[in-house]
Amino acid sequence: MVTMHLILVAMWGAVVLCEMVLERVGRRGPDWNHMVAELHYRIDLLIEAPILAGVALSGSWLAYSVGVSPARALKYVSGGLAILANVVCVGLVVARRRGADTSAAIFACGAIGIPLALVAAGLGLQLTR
Protein backbone atom coordinates (compact mmCIF):
# COMPACT_ATOMS: atom_id res chain seq x y z
CA MET A 1 0.00 0.00 0.00
CA VAL A 2 2.90 2.36 0.68
CA THR A 3 4.19 1.93 -2.87
CA MET A 4 0.75 2.59 -4.33
CA HIS A 5 0.36 5.70 -2.18
CA LEU A 6 3.78 7.00 -3.28
CA ILE A 7 2.93 6.40 -6.94
CA LEU A 8 -0.38 8.24 -6.55
CA VAL A 9 1.31 11.15 -4.75
CA ALA A 10 3.92 11.37 -7.52
CA MET A 11 1.19 11.32 -10.17
CA TRP A 12 -0.70 14.05 -8.30
CA GLY A 13 2.43 16.17 -8.10
CA ALA A 14 3.09 15.74 -11.82
CA VAL A 15 -0.46 16.79 -12.67
CA VAL A 16 -0.20 19.85 -10.42
CA LEU A 17 3.08 20.86 -12.08
CA CYS A 18 1.49 20.53 -15.51
CA GLU A 19 -1.45 22.64 -14.37
CA MET A 20 0.91 25.32 -13.08
CA VAL A 21 2.54 25.55 -16.50
CA LEU A 22 -0.88 25.59 -18.15
CA GLU A 23 -2.11 28.41 -15.89
CA ARG A 24 1.03 30.38 -16.65
CA VAL A 25 0.31 30.05 -20.37
CA GLY A 26 -3.19 31.37 -19.70
CA ARG A 27 -1.71 34.68 -18.58
CA ARG A 28 -0.55 35.39 -22.13
CA GLY A 29 -3.87 36.96 -23.01
CA PRO A 30 -7.61 36.54 -23.40
CA ASP A 31 -7.31 34.19 -26.37
CA TRP A 32 -5.41 31.74 -24.19
CA ASN A 33 -7.74 32.03 -21.18
CA HIS A 34 -10.59 30.05 -22.71
CA MET A 35 -8.30 27.24 -23.85
CA VAL A 36 -6.60 27.04 -20.45
CA ALA A 37 -9.94 27.06 -18.63
CA GLU A 38 -11.22 24.20 -20.76
CA LEU A 39 -8.04 22.11 -20.52
CA HIS A 40 -7.68 22.64 -16.77
CA TYR A 41 -11.33 21.66 -16.32
CA ARG A 42 -10.87 18.41 -18.24
CA ILE A 43 -7.60 17.57 -16.47
CA ASP A 44 -9.20 18.17 -13.07
CA LEU A 45 -12.27 16.03 -13.67
CA LEU A 46 -10.79 13.22 -15.74
CA ILE A 47 -7.28 12.87 -14.30
CA GLU A 48 -6.68 14.80 -11.09
CA ALA A 49 -9.89 14.07 -9.17
CA PRO A 50 -9.51 10.27 -9.42
CA ILE A 51 -5.82 10.50 -8.45
CA LEU A 52 -6.70 12.78 -5.55
CA ALA A 53 -9.33 10.31 -4.34
CA GLY A 54 -6.71 7.55 -4.50
CA VAL A 55 -4.23 9.65 -2.51
CA ALA A 56 -6.85 10.41 0.14
CA LEU A 57 -8.01 6.80 0.42
CA SER A 58 -4.56 5.22 0.46
CA GLY A 59 -3.25 7.87 2.86
CA SER A 60 -6.20 7.32 5.20
CA TRP A 61 -5.68 3.59 5.13
CA LEU A 62 -1.97 3.99 5.86
CA ALA A 63 -2.67 6.45 8.68
CA TYR A 64 -5.14 4.01 10.21
CA SER A 65 -2.71 1.10 9.96
CA VAL A 66 0.38 2.96 11.25
CA GLY A 67 -1.06 5.09 14.03
CA VAL A 68 -0.30 8.58 15.28
CA SER A 69 2.82 10.26 16.61
CA PRO A 70 3.48 14.01 16.73
CA ALA A 71 5.41 13.93 13.43
CA ARG A 72 2.78 11.73 11.79
CA ALA A 73 0.01 14.00 13.06
CA LEU A 74 1.72 16.95 11.36
CA LYS A 75 2.04 14.87 8.20
CA TYR A 76 -1.65 13.88 8.28
CA VAL A 77 -2.82 17.44 8.89
CA SER A 78 -0.59 18.98 6.21
CA GLY A 79 -1.51 16.27 3.69
CA GLY A 80 -5.20 16.62 4.47
CA LEU A 81 -5.06 20.39 4.10
CA ALA A 82 -3.19 20.03 0.79
CA ILE A 83 -5.96 17.73 -0.44
CA LEU A 84 -8.60 20.18 0.79
CA ALA A 85 -6.86 23.06 -1.02
CA ASN A 86 -6.88 20.99 -4.20
CA VAL A 87 -10.56 20.11 -3.82
CA VAL A 88 -11.34 23.83 -3.44
CA CYS A 89 -9.23 24.47 -6.55
CA VAL A 90 -11.24 21.92 -8.53
CA GLY A 91 -14.40 23.78 -7.52
CA LEU A 92 -12.87 27.05 -8.66
CA VAL A 93 -11.83 25.53 -11.98
CA VAL A 94 -15.39 24.32 -12.54
CA ALA A 95 -16.74 27.77 -11.63
CA ARG A 96 -14.30 29.41 -14.04
CA ARG A 97 -15.43 27.16 -16.85
CA ARG A 98 -18.99 28.30 -16.14
CA GLY A 99 -17.92 31.91 -16.54
CA ALA A 100 -16.68 33.08 -13.14
CA ASP A 101 -13.39 34.94 -12.85
CA THR A 102 -11.55 32.65 -10.44
CA SER A 103 -8.01 32.63 -11.87
CA ALA A 104 -6.50 34.55 -8.94
CA ALA A 105 -8.15 32.21 -6.44
CA ILE A 106 -6.85 29.19 -8.36
CA PHE A 107 -3.30 30.54 -7.97
CA ALA A 108 -3.96 31.16 -4.26
CA CYS A 109 -5.03 27.53 -3.78
CA GLY A 110 -1.75 26.42 -5.30
CA ALA A 111 0.21 28.83 -3.12
CA ILE A 112 -1.43 27.26 -0.06
CA GLY A 113 -1.64 23.63 -1.13
CA ILE A 114 1.78 23.07 -2.66
CA PRO A 115 3.82 23.95 0.45
CA LEU A 116 1.50 21.82 2.58
CA ALA A 117 1.91 18.90 0.19
CA LEU A 118 5.69 19.30 0.29
CA VAL A 119 5.66 19.22 4.10
CA ALA A 120 3.55 16.05 4.06
CA ALA A 121 5.77 14.43 1.41
CA GLY A 122 8.96 15.34 3.23
CA LEU A 123 7.68 14.00 6.53
CA GLY A 124 6.37 10.89 4.82
CA LEU A 125 9.73 10.15 3.26
CA GLN A 126 11.52 10.85 6.54
CA LEU A 127 9.18 8.62 8.57
CA THR A 128 9.43 5.65 6.21
CA ARG A 129 13.20 5.32 6.53
CORHU-V513277 format. One record per run of one state. SS is the DSSP state (~ for helix, > for strand, _ for the rest). FROM is the first residue (numbers start at 1). LEN is the number of residues. If there is no record, write none. Layout:
BEGIN
ss=SS from=FROM len=LEN
ss=SS from=FROM len=LEN
END
This chain:
BEGIN
ss=_ from=1 len=1
ss=~ from=2 len=25
ss=_ from=27 len=3
ss=~ from=30 len=37
ss=_ from=67 len=3
ss=~ from=70 len=28
ss=_ from=98 len=5
ss=~ from=103 len=25
ss=_ from=128 len=2
END
